[in-house]
Amino acid sequence: MVAGSAGKQSTVGDVMQRRSFCKTALAAAVAAALPGCGSESETAVETGRRIPAISKDGAEVSIESAAVQELGESLDGRLFLQANDGYTTAKRVWNGMFDDRKPALVVQCANTADVVNAVNFARERDLLVSVKCGGHSLPGKSTADGGMMIDLSPMRSVDVDTAALTMRADGGCLLAHLDQASLAHNLLTTTGIVSHTGCGGFTLGGGFGRTDRKMGLAVDNLIEATVVTAAGNVVRASEDENPDLLWGLRGGGGNFGIAVEFVYRLHPFNPNYYGGMLTYALDRDFLDFYAELHETLPDEANVEPQFIPSEDGTRIALVEVTWSGDHAAGEKALAPLTRFPGLKSGSLGVHSYLALQTSADDFLGYGRQYYLKSGLLEELTPAALDVIEDFAPRDRLYASWFQHLGGQSARVAADATAYVHRDAAFNFGIMYVGDDPAQNDLARTQVREFYSALEPHMMGFYTNLNEDSEKKTWGNYSANYPRLVELKNKYDPTNLFRLNANIKPTV
């Protein structure tokens, strides 16, 4: 067993010192949260005052201060209330459109026992619960006003077993931790395109990335998980133990509990890949070329255009090319891209895969304003290309792009995992990225107009990017939905975990 990069383990002295500090800080925060209270914890408890919060059904509730203090003292991690120094940082999420939300409590969990304590506390008091790993939920489901945020970010150890070709990762890991640990051994599993994304939400929703055509989706590489259920039980899910739960975790999102550990399958991978970035004039000739090229590309090829306006007011396609295989074979297979007459600039060569995986981190950084609508396409029909050509940005606030699917991920049966859309060849996204909240309304309107025009050509959507109605969410699971409801009834019958692409229980 080879250990990955996870930081130092705390000593007993470190833990005791941290607990002492946290108790003092928590006592002050409880006192500050209660009008008329002093700074000592005894005063806060004696008053019988309560801390306002929100129930999972949206009702106003309150939490007894003594119980809050008891929860904080039970943790190896930290509990933040709104009066705490550090609360603003602790509650932070990626999408700035939702960063003004204020949970009543933020529980930063150091281990599985902390997660169990937080879940039990929330269930017993019927609190609204959000779960944060990297906080990357585009529709803001990592946070909620007045709720309890259960934050896994301190849980970030990774272990790579080079003999078994597996990687064990804590539920708070970011995709960067997975990439760094595996690539150090010339191994890889499918991860996404922004390295500060949390592995939990990414994996449980399906997991698209630059290697899914060769290696399968993240859910296809998930071979085991450990989950804290709504009852506070710690349950292992694998092919041999609770296989029904493993099936549901492979695409069913956070509906069945909080995943505190994942085990992934690893694949041999050269950390220097063949590919690059090519720029084309965006016109119908290019769109037809891309549609035809897709039909001939082998699994190793991942070719993803992004459509943006250029500085001179024309429209261009920036095409990211990744080849997950032998470099010489990639040069031959991808040659049509460099011969196409519309090529304006760029070249293909050998590059660092880790550098590619972090290349969007700054542009898609924390705190910016994000809005996205996306949908899955089975093929690029002339009618669908008409819409894309009409709406591709010229003077709009959004960009649009393809995620290239198919290959190995399409060879998995639709009912083999909860993720059902195995026939999808592309995920097409329409995304606004900005820094001025005053533009948000206009940006949302523009994105929705494009999406509405293209939606009739779509076969569903990727739940990780979902902001749609419950009815559409349920329909998106297609024939797998009844089985998911059975799992929800078994593992979360009161719908404690509802801030997700939610499956409602029927018990």
C-alpha positions as CSV (number, residue, x, y, z in Angstrom):
1,M,0.0,0.0,0.0
2,V,1.4,3.3,-1.1
3,A,0.2,6.5,0.7
4,G,-0.8,9.5,-1.3
5,S,-0.6,13.2,-0.5
6,A,-2.9,13.8,2.4
7,G,-1.0,16.0,4.9
8,K,0.3,15.0,8.4
9,Q,-1.8,12.9,10.8
10,S,-2.6,14.8,14.0
11,T,-0.9,13.7,17.2
12,V,-3.0,13.1,20.4
13,G,-1.6,16.4,21.7
14,D,-2.6,18.2,18.6
15,V,-6.2,16.8,18.9
16,M,-6.5,17.7,22.5
17,Q,-5.2,21.2,21.9
18,R,-7.6,21.7,19.0
19,R,-10.5,20.5,21.0
20,S,-9.6,22.9,23.9
21,F,-9.4,25.8,21.4
22,C,-12.7,24.8,19.7
23,K,-14.6,24.5,23.0
24,T,-13.5,28.0,24.0
25,A,-14.4,29.4,20.6
26,L,-17.7,27.6,20.4
27,A,-18.7,28.8,23.9
28,A,-18.1,32.4,22.8
29,A,-20.0,31.8,19.5
30,V,-23.0,30.3,21.3
31,A,-23.0,33.2,23.7
32,A,-22.8,35.8,20.9
33,A,-25.6,34.0,19.0
34,L,-28.0,34.5,21.9
35,P,-29.1,38.0,22.7
36,G,-28.4,39.1,26.3
37,C,-25.9,36.3,27.0
38,G,-22.4,36.7,28.4
39,S,-19.2,35.2,27.0
40,E,-19.0,32.1,29.2
41,S,-20.5,28.8,28.0
42,E,-22.3,28.3,31.3
43,T,-24.2,31.6,30.8
44,A,-25.3,30.4,27.3
45,V,-26.6,27.2,28.7
46,E,-28.3,28.6,31.7
47,T,-30.4,31.1,29.7
48,G,-32.2,28.4,27.9
49,R,-32.1,30.5,24.8
50,R,-32.1,28.8,21.4
51,I,-30.4,29.3,18.0
52,P,-32.7,29.9,15.0
53,A,-32.5,27.4,12.1
54,I,-34.6,25.9,9.3
55,S,-36.1,22.5,9.2
56,K,-35.8,20.2,6.2
57,D,-39.4,21.2,5.2
58,G,-38.5,24.9,5.3
59,A,-40.1,25.7,8.7
60,E,-38.5,28.0,11.2
61,V,-37.1,26.0,14.1
62,S,-34.6,26.6,16.9
63,I,-31.9,24.6,18.5
64,E,-31.1,24.4,22.2
65,S,-27.8,26.1,22.9
66,A,-26.7,23.3,25.3
67,A,-27.1,20.7,22.5
68,V,-25.1,22.8,20.1
69,Q,-22.3,23.1,22.6
70,E,-22.4,19.4,23.3
71,L,-22.2,18.6,19.5
72,G,-19.2,20.9,19.2
73,E,-17.4,19.3,22.1
74,S,-18.0,15.8,20.6
75,L,-16.1,16.6,17.4
76,D,-12.5,16.0,16.4
77,G,-13.3,18.6,13.8
78,R,-14.8,22.0,14.3
79,L,-18.3,23.5,14.6
80,F,-18.9,27.1,13.3
81,L,-21.8,29.3,14.2
82,Q,-22.5,32.6,12.5
83,A,-20.8,34.5,15.3
84,N,-17.6,32.5,15.0
85,D,-14.4,33.9,13.6
86,G,-13.8,31.8,10.5
87,Y,-17.5,31.2,9.8
88,T,-17.5,33.1,6.5
89,T,-14.6,31.1,5.2
90,A,-16.0,27.8,6.5
91,K,-19.4,28.3,4.8
92,R,-17.8,29.3,1.5
93,V,-19.0,27.6,-1.7
94,W,-17.7,27.8,-5.3
95,N,-20.6,29.5,-7.1
96,G,-20.7,33.2,-6.0
97,M,-24.4,33.3,-6.9
98,F,-25.0,31.3,-3.7
99,D,-22.1,32.4,-1.4
100,D,-24.4,34.8,0.5
101,R,-26.4,32.0,2.0
102,K,-25.9,31.6,5.8
103,P,-26.2,28.1,7.3
104,A,-27.0,28.1,11.0
105,L,-24.2,25.6,11.7
106,V,-21.2,24.5,9.7
107,V,-19.7,21.2,10.9
108,Q,-16.2,20.6,9.6
109,C,-15.8,16.8,10.0
110,A,-12.4,15.4,10.7
111,N,-13.5,11.8,10.5
112,T,-16.4,9.4,10.0
113,A,-17.4,9.7,13.7
114,D,-17.9,13.4,13.2
115,V,-20.1,12.8,10.2
116,V,-22.2,10.4,12.3
117,N,-22.6,12.9,15.1
118,A,-23.6,15.6,12.7
119,V,-26.1,13.4,10.9
120,N,-27.7,12.2,14.2
121,F,-27.9,15.8,15.4
122,A,-29.6,17.0,12.3
123,R,-32.0,14.1,12.1
124,E,-33.1,14.4,15.7
125,R,-33.9,18.0,15.2
126,D,-35.3,17.7,11.7
127,L,-32.7,20.2,10.3
128,L,-32.2,21.1,6.7
129,V,-28.9,19.4,5.7
130,S,-26.4,20.4,2.9
131,V,-23.3,18.4,2.3
132,K,-20.1,20.1,1.1
133,C,-16.9,18.5,-0.3
134,G,-15.5,21.0,-2.8
135,G,-18.7,23.1,-2.7
136,H,-19.0,23.0,-6.5
137,S,-22.7,22.4,-6.8
138,L,-23.7,24.7,-9.7
139,P,-27.3,25.1,-8.5
140,G,-26.0,25.9,-5.0
141,K,-27.0,22.7,-3.2
142,S,-23.9,22.6,-1.1
143,T,-25.4,25.3,1.1
144,A,-28.7,26.6,2.5
145,D,-29.8,29.5,4.7
146,G,-30.5,28.3,8.2
147,G,-29.5,24.7,7.6
148,M,-26.7,22.6,8.8
149,M,-23.8,22.4,6.4
150,I,-21.8,19.1,6.8
151,D,-18.4,19.9,5.4
152,L,-16.0,17.0,4.6
153,S,-13.1,19.1,3.5
154,P,-10.8,18.1,6.4
155,M,-11.1,14.5,5.3
156,R,-8.6,14.3,2.5
157,S,-6.3,11.2,2.8
158,V,-5.6,9.1,-0.3
159,D,-3.9,5.7,-0.6
160,V,-2.9,4.1,-3.9
161,D,-2.5,0.3,-4.1
162,T,-0.2,-0.2,-7.1
163,A,-0.6,-4.0,-7.0
164,A,-4.4,-4.1,-6.9
165,L,-4.7,-1.0,-9.2
166,T,-7.0,0.7,-6.8
167,M,-7.1,4.0,-4.9
168,R,-8.9,4.7,-1.6
169,A,-9.9,8.3,-1.0
170,D,-11.6,10.1,1.8
171,G,-15.0,11.7,1.0
172,G,-13.6,15.2,1.3
173,C,-10.9,14.8,-1.4
174,L,-10.7,17.1,-4.3
175,L,-10.1,15.8,-7.8
176,A,-6.6,17.2,-7.6
177,H,-5.8,14.9,-4.8
178,L,-6.9,11.9,-6.8
179,D,-4.9,13.0,-9.9
180,Q,-1.7,13.7,-8.0
181,A,-1.8,10.5,-6.0
182,S,-2.5,8.2,-9.0
183,L,-0.3,10.0,-11.7
184,A,2.7,9.6,-9.4
185,H,2.5,5.9,-10.2
186,N,1.6,6.3,-13.9
187,L,-2.0,5.3,-13.0
188,L,-5.3,7.2,-13.4
189,T,-9.0,7.1,-12.9
190,T,-11.5,9.3,-14.6
191,T,-11.8,12.7,-13.0
192,G,-13.3,16.0,-14.1
193,I,-11.8,19.2,-15.7
194,V,-11.5,21.5,-12.6
195,S,-9.1,20.2,-10.0
196,H,-10.7,21.9,-7.0
197,T,-14.0,20.0,-7.6
198,G,-14.9,17.7,-4.7
199,C,-14.8,14.0,-5.5
200,G,-18.0,13.2,-3.8
201,G,-20.6,15.1,-5.8
202,F,-18.5,14.5,-9.0
203,T,-18.5,10.7,-8.5
204,L,-22.0,10.1,-7.2
205,G,-23.6,12.0,-10.1
206,G,-21.8,10.0,-12.9
207,G,-18.4,11.6,-13.4
208,F,-17.6,12.9,-16.9
209,G,-13.9,13.6,-17.7
210,R,-11.2,13.6,-20.3
211,T,-10.7,9.9,-20.1
212,D,-14.2,8.5,-19.8
213,R,-14.3,7.3,-23.4
214,K,-11.3,5.1,-22.6
215,M,-11.7,4.3,-19.0
216,G,-15.5,4.7,-18.4
217,L,-17.2,7.3,-16.2
218,A,-16.3,7.8,-12.5
219,V,-19.2,5.6,-11.5
220,D,-17.9,2.8,-13.7
221,N,-14.6,2.9,-11.8
222,L,-16.2,3.1,-8.3
223,I,-15.8,-0.3,-6.8
224,E,-16.5,0.4,-3.2
225,A,-17.8,3.2,-0.9
226,T,-18.5,3.8,2.7
227,V,-21.6,5.8,3.5
228,V,-23.2,7.4,6.6
229,T,-26.9,6.9,6.2
230,A,-29.7,9.1,7.5
231,A,-30.0,6.7,10.5
232,G,-26.4,7.4,11.4
233,N,-25.3,4.0,10.4
234,V,-21.9,3.4,8.7
235,V,-22.5,1.1,5.7
236,R,-20.0,-0.4,3.3
237,A,-21.2,-0.8,-0.3
238,S,-19.5,-3.1,-2.7
239,E,-20.3,-6.0,-5.1
240,D,-20.1,-8.3,-2.1
241,E,-21.7,-6.1,0.6
242,N,-24.9,-4.1,0.1
243,P,-24.6,-4.2,-3.7
244,D,-28.0,-2.5,-4.1
245,L,-26.5,0.6,-2.4
246,L,-23.4,0.5,-4.6
247,W,-25.7,0.4,-7.7
248,G,-27.6,3.5,-6.4
249,L,-24.4,5.4,-5.6
250,R,-23.2,4.9,-9.1
251,G,-25.3,7.9,-10.5
252,G,-27.9,8.4,-7.8
253,G,-26.2,11.3,-6.3
254,G,-26.2,12.1,-2.6
255,N,-29.7,10.7,-2.0
256,F,-28.7,7.7,0.2
257,G,-26.3,9.2,2.7
258,I,-22.9,10.9,3.0
259,A,-20.1,9.1,1.3
260,V,-17.1,9.3,3.6
261,E,-14.8,7.0,1.5
262,F,-14.4,5.8,-2.1
263,V,-12.4,3.1,-3.7
264,Y,-11.7,3.5,-7.4
265,R,-10.3,1.3,-10.1
266,L,-7.1,2.6,-11.6
267,H,-5.7,2.2,-15.2
268,P,-2.2,2.5,-16.5
269,F,-1.7,6.0,-17.9
270,N,1.2,8.0,-19.3
271,P,1.2,11.3,-17.4
272,N,2.4,13.0,-20.6
273,Y,-0.4,12.8,-23.1
274,Y,-0.7,13.6,-26.8
275,G,-3.0,16.4,-27.7
276,G,-3.3,20.2,-27.5
277,M,-5.6,23.1,-28.3
278,L,-6.7,24.0,-31.8
279,T,-8.6,27.1,-33.0
280,Y,-11.1,27.0,-35.9
281,A,-13.4,29.4,-37.5
282,L,-16.9,28.6,-36.2
283,D,-19.2,28.0,-39.1
284,R,-21.4,25.2,-40.5
285,D,-18.5,23.5,-42.2
286,F,-16.7,23.1,-38.9
287,L,-19.9,21.8,-37.1
288,D,-20.5,19.2,-39.9
289,F,-16.8,18.2,-39.8
290,Y,-17.0,17.6,-36.0
291,A,-20.1,15.6,-36.3
292,E,-18.5,13.3,-39.0
293,L,-15.2,13.1,-37.1
294,H,-16.9,11.9,-34.0
295,E,-18.2,8.8,-35.8
296,T,-14.7,7.7,-36.7
297,L,-12.7,8.5,-33.5
298,P,-11.4,5.6,-31.3
299,D,-12.0,5.4,-27.6
300,E,-8.6,7.1,-26.8
301,A,-9.7,10.3,-28.4
302,N,-11.5,13.1,-26.5
303,V,-12.2,16.1,-28.7
304,E,-14.2,18.9,-27.1
305,P,-15.0,22.2,-28.9
306,Q,-15.8,25.4,-26.9
307,F,-17.6,28.2,-28.8
308,I,-16.7,31.8,-27.9
309,P,-16.6,35.2,-29.6
310,S,-13.1,36.3,-30.7
311,E,-11.7,39.7,-30.2
312,D,-12.5,40.8,-33.7
313,G,-16.2,39.9,-33.3
314,T,-16.2,36.7,-35.3
315,R,-17.0,33.3,-33.7
316,I,-14.3,30.7,-33.1
317,A,-14.2,27.2,-31.8
318,L,-11.4,26.4,-29.3
319,V,-11.0,22.6,-29.5
320,E,-9.3,20.8,-26.7
321,V,-7.8,17.4,-27.8
322,T,-6.7,14.7,-25.5
323,W,-5.4,11.3,-26.5
324,S,-5.3,8.6,-23.8
325,G,-3.0,6.1,-25.5
326,D,0.1,5.6,-27.5
327,H,1.4,8.9,-28.9
328,A,2.2,7.7,-32.4
329,A,-1.2,6.2,-32.7
330,G,-2.7,9.4,-31.5
331,E,-0.8,11.5,-34.1
332,K,-2.2,9.3,-36.8
333,A,-5.8,9.1,-35.6
334,L,-6.0,12.9,-34.9
335,A,-4.4,14.0,-38.2
336,P,-7.8,15.0,-39.7
337,L,-8.0,17.8,-37.1
338,T,-4.8,19.5,-38.3
339,R,-5.7,19.0,-42.0
340,F,-9.1,20.6,-41.8
341,P,-9.2,23.9,-43.9
342,G,-10.9,25.9,-41.1
343,L,-7.9,25.5,-38.7
344,K,-6.7,29.0,-37.7
345,S,-4.0,28.2,-35.1
346,G,-2.6,25.6,-32.7
347,S,-0.8,22.3,-32.9
348,L,-0.8,18.9,-31.3
349,G,2.1,17.5,-29.3
350,V,3.1,15.9,-26.0
351,H,2.0,17.7,-22.8
352,S,1.6,17.2,-19.1
353,Y,-1.7,15.7,-18.2
354,L,-1.6,17.1,-14.7
355,A,-1.0,20.6,-16.1
356,L,-4.1,20.1,-18.4
357,Q,-6.2,19.0,-15.4
358,T,-5.4,22.3,-13.6
359,S,-5.5,24.6,-16.6
360,A,-9.1,25.8,-15.9
361,D,-8.7,26.3,-12.2
362,D,-8.1,30.0,-12.2
363,F,-10.7,31.0,-14.8
364,L,-13.3,28.8,-13.0
365,G,-12.2,29.9,-9.5
366,Y,-14.1,30.2,-6.3
367,G,-16.5,33.2,-5.9
368,R,-17.3,34.0,-9.5
369,Q,-20.9,34.1,-10.8
370,Y,-21.8,30.9,-12.6
371,Y,-25.0,29.8,-14.4
372,L,-25.2,26.7,-16.6
373,K,-27.8,24.7,-18.5
374,S,-26.8,21.5,-20.2
375,G,-28.2,18.4,-21.9
376,L,-27.2,15.1,-23.4
377,L,-27.3,14.5,-27.2
378,E,-27.3,11.1,-28.7
379,E,-26.2,12.4,-32.1
380,L,-25.5,15.6,-33.9
381,T,-28.4,15.9,-36.3
382,P,-28.7,18.7,-38.8
383,A,-31.5,20.2,-36.8
384,A,-29.5,20.2,-33.6
385,L,-26.5,21.7,-35.5
386,D,-28.8,24.4,-36.8
387,V,-29.7,25.5,-33.3
388,I,-26.0,25.5,-32.2
389,E,-25.0,27.5,-35.2
390,D,-27.7,30.1,-34.6
391,F,-27.1,30.5,-30.9
392,A,-23.3,30.1,-30.7
393,P,-22.1,33.3,-29.0
394,R,-21.3,36.4,-30.8
395,D,-22.6,39.2,-28.5
396,R,-23.9,37.0,-25.7
397,L,-22.7,36.7,-22.1
398,Y,-22.3,32.9,-22.3
399,A,-20.0,30.3,-23.9
400,S,-21.1,26.9,-25.1
401,W,-19.2,23.6,-25.3
402,F,-19.2,19.9,-25.8
403,Q,-18.2,17.2,-23.4
404,H,-17.3,14.2,-25.6
405,L,-18.9,11.0,-24.3
406,G,-19.4,7.5,-25.7
407,G,-16.7,4.9,-26.1
408,Q,-16.2,2.6,-23.2
409,S,-18.9,4.4,-21.1
410,A,-21.5,3.6,-23.8
411,R,-20.8,-0.1,-23.5
412,V,-22.3,-0.4,-20.0
413,A,-25.9,-1.5,-19.8
414,A,-28.4,1.3,-18.9
415,D,-29.6,-0.6,-15.8
416,A,-26.1,-1.7,-14.7
417,T,-25.7,1.5,-12.7
418,A,-28.1,4.2,-11.6
419,Y,-26.6,6.5,-14.3
420,V,-28.9,5.6,-17.2
421,H,-27.8,7.7,-20.2
422,R,-25.4,5.3,-21.8
423,D,-26.4,6.2,-25.4
424,A,-25.4,9.8,-25.0
425,A,-22.5,10.9,-27.3
426,F,-22.2,14.4,-26.0
427,N,-23.1,16.6,-23.1
428,F,-23.7,20.1,-24.4
429,G,-23.3,22.9,-22.0
430,I,-24.3,26.6,-22.1
431,M,-22.5,28.5,-19.4
432,Y,-22.2,32.1,-18.1
433,V,-19.1,33.0,-16.1
434,G,-18.9,36.5,-14.8
435,D,-17.9,38.8,-11.9
436,D,-20.8,41.3,-12.0
437,P,-23.9,40.2,-10.2
438,A,-25.8,42.9,-12.0
439,Q,-25.5,40.8,-15.2
440,N,-26.9,37.6,-13.7
441,D,-30.5,38.1,-14.7
442,L,-29.6,38.9,-18.3
443,A,-27.1,36.0,-18.4
444,R,-29.7,33.5,-17.1
445,T,-32.2,34.7,-19.7
446,Q,-29.7,34.2,-22.5
447,V,-28.6,30.8,-21.4
448,R,-32.2,29.6,-21.0
449,E,-33.1,30.8,-24.5
450,F,-30.4,28.8,-26.1
451,Y,-31.2,25.7,-23.9
452,S,-34.9,25.9,-24.7
453,A,-34.2,25.9,-28.4
454,L,-31.9,22.9,-28.1
455,E,-33.8,20.9,-25.5
456,P,-36.1,19.2,-28.0
457,H,-33.0,17.5,-29.4
458,M,-31.8,16.3,-26.0
459,M,-32.3,12.9,-24.4
460,G,-31.9,14.0,-20.8
461,F,-29.4,15.8,-18.6
462,Y,-26.4,15.2,-16.4
463,T,-27.7,15.3,-12.8
464,N,-24.6,17.0,-11.4
465,L,-25.5,20.1,-13.4
466,N,-29.2,19.9,-12.7
467,E,-31.4,22.8,-11.6
468,D,-34.6,21.4,-13.1
469,S,-37.9,20.5,-11.4
470,E,-38.3,17.3,-9.4
471,K,-40.6,15.9,-12.1
472,K,-37.9,16.3,-14.7
473,T,-35.3,14.9,-12.3
474,W,-37.4,11.8,-11.8
475,G,-38.0,11.3,-15.5
476,N,-34.3,11.7,-16.1
477,Y,-33.6,8.5,-14.4
478,S,-36.0,6.7,-16.8
479,A,-36.5,3.0,-16.1
480,N,-34.0,3.1,-13.2
481,Y,-36.2,5.5,-11.1
482,P,-38.4,2.9,-9.3
483,R,-35.4,1.0,-8.1
484,L,-33.9,4.3,-6.8
485,V,-37.1,5.0,-4.9
486,E,-36.8,1.6,-3.2
487,L,-33.3,2.5,-2.1
488,K,-34.4,5.9,-0.9
489,N,-37.1,4.3,1.2
490,K,-34.5,1.9,2.6
491,Y,-31.7,4.3,3.4
492,D,-33.4,7.8,3.8
493,P,-37.1,7.3,4.3
494,T,-37.6,10.9,5.7
495,N,-35.6,12.5,2.9
496,L,-33.0,14.0,5.2
497,F,-30.7,14.3,2.2
498,R,-32.8,16.3,-0.1
499,L,-30.4,19.0,-1.4
500,N,-29.4,17.1,-4.5
501,A,-31.1,15.8,-7.7
502,N,-33.7,14.6,-5.2
503,I,-35.5,11.2,-5.2
504,K,-38.5,11.5,-2.9
505,P,-39.2,8.5,-0.7
506,T,-42.7,7.0,-0.8
507,V,-42.9,5.5,2.7
